[in-house]
Amino acid sequence: MCGRFTLTANLKEIVERFQVEEHGIEAHLPRYNIAPSQEVPVILMEEEQRKLVSMRWGLIPRWAKDPSIGNRLINARSESLTQKPAFRRSFQRYRCLVPADSFYEWKKVDGTKQPMRIMFTSGELFAFAGLWDCWTEESGESYQSFTIITTQANEMVQEIHERMPVILHLAEEAAWLDPDWGDPDLLSPFLEPYEPEAMTMYPVSKAVNTPKNDQAEVIRSLNDIQAG
């Protein structure tokens, strides 16, 4: 699964990396410990333009009676996207990019769980494959929300967890955003685990376990902390 991630880049870096043509986000502070239910910059395609918007993490399908369903839909398993009513329509028409530069997973060590930061060896920005939807409450106010798709873990991540978020290759991002690419047979190849050779991971402080701890110290290597 994917329950925490980071986006430490500034707004300019995000806009340039993902070639965003329009955005309604005035500022973005570096995020070191993004948690479910929080607002996150997400990229979607509207009117043939890439737009950067703020969305709540935890998908609320448009047919939902209660927005609390989003708390259970922070991830979507790639194997069941065409079967689950919560994801089927979004998979066909409402796909998005979720900018990130790392995610966290917990490794079992001597009966405890050690948080690990997982990222590209280069440290560069990448995009999770996401789905989004727009839910409208009785008052007429609308909310956009998203979920992150997960797949089987690659050989590196398998050491600590059986699942990992789908990270898109740069060449796949445009097609993933294109609403005309609704055929599951065309999209399914994008949902494979990312090559482990391009990735690395290291232990971090258990401070990441608490969402309010959202500062640079959270991503510091535990080895460096212990070395003083």
N, C-alpha and C positions, 0 to 999 in steps of 0.2 A: 504494500500500500504506500501511500504518500501522505503523511500527516503534518509535515513541517517542511518548509523550504526557505530559501533566501533569494533576495534580489537587491544586491548591494550596489548596483550601477545607478548612476544618476539619470534624470529624465532625458537629457541630451543623448547619452549613450544608448538608452533604450530606443529612442526615436530613430537614431542613425542606424543601429544594428538591424532593426526590423523594418526600415524604410517606411515608417508611418507617415501618412500624408496629412492626417488631421487628428487632433487630440483635444479632449476637454479637461485634461488633468493639468492644473497650473503648476504643481510641484510634486516631486516624489523624493522623499527622504530614503536613504539606504535602509533596507530591511534585512535583519539578521536572524529573524525567528518568526516567520509568517505562520499563522495558525488558522484552522478552520473558523468560519464565520466572519473573518476580517475582510476588509476591502482591499483589493489587489488590482494593479494594472493588468489589463487583458487586451489582446489585439483581436479584432474581428474585421470582417469585410462587409462594408455597406456601400451601395451605389458604386461598386467597383473601386472603392478606396479602402486602404487599410486605416483603421481608426483605433486609437488607444483610449480605452475607457476604464472606469473603475467598476469592478464587480465584486459581489460577495462570494466568498469561497464556500460552496455547499449548494448544489443545484436544487432549485425550486422549480419543478415542472409547471408549465402554465395551467395545467388542470388541477394542481394541488389545492386542497381545501385549507391546509394549514402550512404556513411557511416553515414550521419546525422540521418538516421532512428533509430540508436542506442539511440538517445536522448529520443525517445518515447517508447523504449522497455527496461526500467530499471526493470520493473516487468512483470510477466506473470500470469494471473489468472488461478488457478488450474482447474476451471470448463471448460476452453476452450482450453486446451493444445492440444487436438487431432483435433480441428477444425481449429485453426489459422495456416496458412502456415508458419508464422515466427517461430512457436514453435514446430510444429508437428514432424519434422525430429529430432530435438534435443531431444525432449522428448523420442523418441524411442531409440536413439543411443548416444547422447552427453549430458550426465548429469554430474553435478559436485557438489562438496561441497564448500560452501562459508563460511570459518571460521569467527566467530564473537563472541563477548561476550555481546553485547547489541544492541538495535536499538532505534531510536527515533520516537515518534509520538506526534502530537500537540493536546492539549485539549482546547476546547473553554471555556473561563472563562471571564465573564462580557464583552463580545464583542471583546476580544482579544484571541490570541492563545498562550497557555502556553506549551513549549516543555517539554516532559516527557521522561525519560530514562527508558527503559523496558529491563529486564534481568532475568537470573536465580537468585533465592534467594542465591544460593551458590556462585555466581559470576563466575562460571566456563565457559570455552569455549564450544561452540556448533556449529552446522553447519546448515546454511540455505540450502534448496533444490534449486539448481540452474541448469540452462541449458546453454550450451556454443556453440559457432560455430566459424569458421575461415573464414574470408573474405579476398579476394585478390584483390588489386587494379590493374589498368592497367600496372603499372610499374613492377608488379610481387611480390611486397612486401605484406606480409600477416599479418593480425591482428586477435588476438583471443579476444573474448568478451563474456560477460555472462549477464544473467538476473536472478533475484530472484523471485521464485514462491510465490504467495500470496494465502491465503485462508480466509474463514470467521474467524473473530476474536473470541477468547475464551471469557469467561465471564468477565475476568479482563480487557482485552484490549477493549471490547465492550463499556466500560465506556467512551472511548475517540475516538474510530474509529471502523468502521464496518469490516475492513480488517486487516490482520497481515501477516508477512512472514511465510512460512512453515519452522518450525524447526524440523529437523529429530531427532528421537531417536537414541541413539548410536547403537542399534542393527539393525537399518535400513540402516546405512550409507554404508555398504559394498554392499548390494543389489542395492542401488541407484546408485552406481558407476559402477556396473557390466553392460557392454554393452549388455549382453545376456538377461537381464531383460528388454525387450522392450514391454511387454504386459501391456497395460493400466489397465487391471483388476487387475494385480498383484501390480502395482505401486500406484494405486489410494488410497489404505488404508494409504499410507505414507503421504498423503496430508491433513490430518485432523489438526485442530488447536491443539497446544501443551497444555497440562494440566495446567490450571491456578494456581493450588496449588504449582507448582514448580517455579513460577515466581513472580516478584515484580516490582514495578515502583515508581519513585519519580521525582519531578520537578527539572529542571536544568535551568541555565541562558539562556536568549534569545541570548546569544553569539553564540549558536549552529546554529542559523539561517543563519550565514555567513560561508561558507565552509572554508575560510582561517583561521578561528579560530579552530585550530587543536592541542590544548594543553590540559594538564590534568585538568586545571581549568574548562573546558567545562563540564566534567562529575560530577563535585562537586554538591552536593545537594543544591538547592536554599535555603532550610531551614537553612543549615549551613552557607551559605553566608550571609543571612539576620541576623543571630544571631551574626555575627562578628567573 
